[in-house]
Amino acid sequence: MFCKLCNRAGHSSDSCYGVIGYPEWWGDRPRSSSTSSRGRVRGGSNGGAGKSRGSTSYVNASGVNEPTGYAAANYVITDNDRDGVIGFSDSQWKAIKNLLNANTSKVHESEKLTGMYSFPSWIMDTGATHHLTGQLEILTDVKDIQPVGIVLADGRQRVSVKEGSVRLGPNWTLKSVYYVDGFQSNLISLCQLMDENRCVVQLADHFLVVQDRTTRTVIGVSKRKGGTFLFRSLESVTSVEVRDEKSFELWHQRMGHPSAKVDGLLPVISNVVSSEILNKACDICLRAKQTRLSFPISENKTKRIFDLIHCDLWGPYRTPTHSGARYFLTIVDDYSRGVWLYLLNEKSEAPNVLKNFIAMTERQFETQVKVIRSDNGSEFVSLNEFFKKQGIVHETSCVGTPQQNGRVERKHRHILNIARALRFQANLPIEF
């Protein structure tokens, strides 16, 4: 005859003292060290079905050692682990996998900045008969109870005189959680969990999944870390991500909205924030750093010289040349890219210089200028009547949009770069 409850021979499960209660002489029996450390139930939380010596009831709890093994603690759940559970759709499995691989330890980095209290770690325990915690501050609806003896797996005994509830999710609360002063772990009794919440558990080698018994929706998961299964609720992981995002936004704003690359150089950001948060669009960045889109390259191609010329006037410069010039007029032929440069003392000289250039093209090149493109400067607009008489089309760029006259604008930059380089090389004064 063998009892499946206490794993001992000599009696059946129906007559086990763990079910019917312990007799009065049970406390006076000779005990061995191995017997006292088995940690079986001595009465229920309400004293058990039988009589007991004294007013203290006993429950058992498994001892928890500190998890070891870097590889086990950082195991990544992949699709190869899906065969450990059944009955999940592709979308459900993807959500479970993301939840198991979420780095909930990152929240401790966020707490250094926010000072907010984190979700405690809960261990799913098949050997504990009741939920246990050593953190009184996480309990709600705390009330005093009759002393309950807690027998740990190593034989040590503790006494609980308070119990409360712990909220683990939006629709999930642990009830009758015993508070044990000095207890270093938070234990979830799988037996009590399934009895109180009508849920089922699927256990795999690296994780377990808790589901509602009726709807089969996922309530939470636990990932194996060393020899224990650490519980993770949907709400706790979401909170970690929200805290990470708030931490990133705080430092991003303090540093004047730098790029994600600069933000990532901060240790607190690089260790905490995921790439999804780093790549999230910032409205302030978009408004503060917006630039005009680049203008498309013109596809207008001329077929002969002087079909189109680009004109622009640069100046005035603060230091005149030896000849007194403060301006220069640049003319660029669109077809040949030929450049003509004229130094001007005054801006008013530009119209006459442009007329002389048009006359020069007719005499020297035996061709006529067909189109002139410039900005809306008065030196060019004043020649509109002249252009009409000569049959020349005058194209002007939009106000404040020099990019539309970019051919000659870039030539200006090229000319100035060369002039500065020659002057620096020759160590000449700025007048040259």
N, C-alpha and C positions, 0 to 999 in steps of 0.2 A: 504494500500500500504506500502510495507516494502523494504528497500534497503539492499542488502546483502553485499555491500562494507563497509558502515559505520555503519551498524546495527541500523539504525534509521528509524522511520516511517515517512510517509508524502510524500515520493517521491520514484521513481523507480531507479534501478541501472543505466539505460541509461541516466537519468537526474541528476545524482549525481555530485556535484561540484568537487568531486575527479577525475571525468572522463573528464568533459567538461571544467573545470577551474573555479576559484572563481571570482565573480564579484568585481568591484572596491569598492563597499560599504561594502564588507565583513569585512575589517579591522576595520570599524567604528561601528560594531554592538556591543551591550552589551554582555559581556562575563561573564559566571559564572566560578567558580573555577573548577567545574567538566568538563566543556566544554574545558577549556584550557589544561587540563591534559590528554585528550583522545589521543593526539598525532597522529591525522590523517594527511594524506598527504595534504600539502598546496602547490600545484603546483608540478611539477616534478623537476628533477635535472636541466632541461633547462628552468625552469620558468613556465611550465604547458601549457595547451592548451589555457587558458583564460588569461586575464590581471591580474596583481597583483600590489599592492601598493609597490613602491620601487623596488630595484634591487636584494633583497635577496629572494631566493627560500627556501622552507622548505621540509624536509623529516622527517619521523618519525622513532624512534628507541625504542626498548624495554629496559627498565632499567634492570640491572642484579645485583641481590643481591649475596652476598658471599654464596656459597653452604654450607649447613650444613647437619649433619647426617653422622656419621661414617659408619653405615651399608650400607646406600645408596651409599656412595662414594666408598666403597670397595666391591660392589656386584660383584659376579663372574658369568659370563655368562656360562650356561650349555646347554646341549642338550634339557632340558625342555623348554628353551626359543625359540626353533626353530619354534614353531608353530606361532610365532609372525610375521614371514616373509614367503614368498613363492617363489618358482622358483629357489632354490639353490640346486646344487648337494651336495653329501656328502663331497667332497673335498673342494668345495666353502664354505660350512658352517664351516668346520674345520678351514679354513683360516680366516674367519670372526670372529669366536670364539677366536682364538689365538690373533687376532688383537685387539679385544675388551678387552681381559684380560691382554694384555701387559701393564706392569707397566711403563708408560712413565714418571712418576715423578722421576724415578731413574736417569734420565739424569742430574738433578741438582747436584747430588753428583759427577758425572763425571766432571762437569764444574769446581768444586773446584780445580781439578787437572789440567785440560787441559786449562781452561780459554776460552773455545770456546762458541760461542753464541748458545743458545738452540732454538728449535722450539717453538714459542709462542702458547698459548692455544687459540683456536678459538671456539666460541659458535655458534651453529646453532640456528638461531632465525627466527621464523615464523612471528613475528610482525614487523621486520625491513624491510624497503623498499630498503635500500642500505647497502652494506658492509661498516663497520666502524672499525677504529683502532685508538689507541692513540700512536702507535709506528711508528714514521716516518722512523726509520732505517730499517724496514723490507720491506718498499715499494721500488719498482723499477719503472722506467719511471715516476718519479714524475713530475707533472706539476701544474701550478697555474690555478685556475678556479674562476669563479664568486662566490661570497660568497653564501654559501648554509646553511640555517638555519637547525639545527638538534634539533628536539623537542623530548625530552626523555619522558618516560612513566610517570615520576613523575612531568611533567610540566616544568622542567628546559630546557633552550635553550642553544645550542652551535652553533658555526659558523665554517664551514669548508671552507678553501680557497685553499686546495691542494688535489689532488687525485693521485693515482698510482695503481700499480699492485702488487700482492703477489703470489708467486709460491708455491703451496701446494703439488705438485706431479710432476712426470716426464712429464706428458701430461696434467696437469691441473693448470690453473692460474686464480686467481680472478682478474677481471678487474674493473676499476672504483671504487676503494676502497677509501672512503673519510677518510682523516686524520683529527681527532678532537683532538686538543691539550688538554691534561689533562684527556682524556677519559681513564678509567681504564680497559676496556674490549676490546676484539676483536670479532666483530660480523660478522657472515656470514648470509646474507639475503637469505633465501631459495627461495624466489620468483626470485630474481636477479640471483641466482645460477642456477636455472633450465632454466631460459630464455637464459642465456649466454652460458651455457655449454651443453645444450640439454641432461639433465640427469633427472632421476626420483628418488624419495625417498620413501622407505618403512619404516614406523614408527611403532615401537613396544613399549612396556611399559618401557623397560630398555635401549633401544638402537634404532638407526636408521641406515639405509644402503643407501648409494648413489650409483646409478648405471648409466652407460651409457645407454641412451634411445634406441640406436640401437643394440649394441652388448650385453647389459646386464652385462658387466663386472663390477666388484666392483671397484669404484673409491676411496671411503673412507667410514668410519663409524663414528658414534658418540655414545658415551656411556653416559648414564644419570648419572649426579652427582648432587644430590640435586634436584633442579628444572630446571636444564639446561642440554643441550646435548653438550658435549665437542667433537669437531671434531678430528678424527685421520686419517691421511693419511697413505698409505702403506709405503711411503718414510720416514716419521717421526719416526715410530716405528723401522724400519730397522736402521735408524741412531742412535737411542738410543742403540740398541744392539751392533752396531759397536763401539760406544763410550765406552760402558761398557767393551767390550773386550779389547780395547786399554788401558783403565785404569788398568784392571787386568794385562795385559802384562807388563805395565810400572812398577808396584809394584813387580810383579813376578821377573822381571829382576833386580830391585834394591836390592832385598833381596837375590840374589844369587840362584834363581830358587828353592825355597823350595817346599815342598809338598802342595797339595791343602788344606789339613787340616790346615797347618800353614798359608797359604794365607787367608783362611777364618776367621782367628782370627782378621784380620784388620777390623775396623768398616767400612771403605770405601768399602772394598771388600765384606764383609758379607751383607751389605745393598744394594749393587748395582748389583753384578754379579750373574747371574743365574748358576744353577748347570751344564748346558750344557757347559758353558765357563770354569768352574772350572775343568771339566773332559776332556777338550780338550787336545790332545797330544801336548807336547812341544818337538821340535827336539833337543834343547840344553839339556834338561833334559835326553832325551834318550841316547844321546852321552856321557854326563858327568857321568851318574849314572848307566850305563849298567854293569851288572855282568854276569859271566858265568852261564849258566843254570846248575841246579843240575844234577849230573850224576845218571842214573837209578840204582836201587839196583840190584846187580848181582844175577842172577837166577841159577848160577852154584852151584850145591849141591854135596858135596862129600859123599861117602857111608862108608868110613873107615878112621881110623886115618892115618895121614901122606900121604894120597893120594895127598894132597896139603898143603904146608906150605908157610906162608908169612914172608918175612924177610925185615928188614930195620935197618939202622944204624943212631943213633942220636948223634950229637955233631959236633965240640968240644964245651964244655962249658968253660966259662971264668975262673971259679974257680975249680980246681981239687979236687977230694975227698982225704981223708987221705991216700989212697993207690995210689994216683997219676992218677986215671982214669979220663979221659975227655970225653969218648964215652961210649955208651952202645948199644949192639946189641939185638934186639928184634925178637923173632921167635914165630909165632902164628900158631897153627894147625887149619886148616879150619874146620875140622869135630868136634873136641872136644873143640875147643877154648882154649886149653891149651897154656900157655905162658912160654917161657924160656927167661931169661934176663941175659946177660953177660956184665960185666963191662970191658972196654978196655982202656989201656993207650994210644995206638996208633991205628990209622985207619987201618994200615997194618996187625993188628992181626985178623981182621974179617974173612979172608979166612980160616985160620987154625981153628978158632973156629967153623965155619960152617961145615968144613970137620969132625971135631970131633963129632959134633952133629949128622951128618948122620950116622957115625959109631955107635954112642950110640943107635940110634933107631933100628939098625939091631940087636945089641946084646941084648938090654934090652926089646925091644918090639916085637922082631922077625918079623919085617916088614920093608919094604923099602920105602924110600921117592920116590914118582913118579914125582911130579911137584913142582918146587920152583918158587914163584912169588916175584919179587923185582923191584926196580927202576934200572936206568942205571948207578948206582955207580960203580966205578972201582973195588971196593972190591968184587962185585958180577960178573961183566963182566969178570974179570980175571980168573974165575973158569969155563968158558965155556967148555974148553977141559976136565976138570975133570968131569963135568956133562955128557958130551957125553960118556965118558968111563963107567960111572956108569949107563947109560941109563936113566938119569934124564932129564926131559923137563924143560928148563929154560924160563919162561915168564917174560918179562920186560914191564913196563909201558911206555907210550909215554913221550918224553922229556917235562918237565915243567907241567906234569899232575899227581900230587901225588894222585888225587882222584881215579885213577885206581888201586892204591895199598892202598885203603882206610881202609882195615881191620886192618893192622898193624899201619897205621897212626893214626887212632882213639885210638888204644891201647897205642901208645906213649902219646897222650894227657891224657888218663886216668892215666897212670903211673905218669906223671909229676904232675897232679892234686893231686893225693894221696900223693906224696912225699912232695909237698909244704904244704898240710894240716897238715901232721904229724910234719913237721919242725916248722910250725907256732904254733901248739898246744904245742910242747915241748920247744919252745923258743930256738931252737938249732941254731948255726951259719950255714952259707951257705955251709960250707965244708961237712956237714953231708947230 
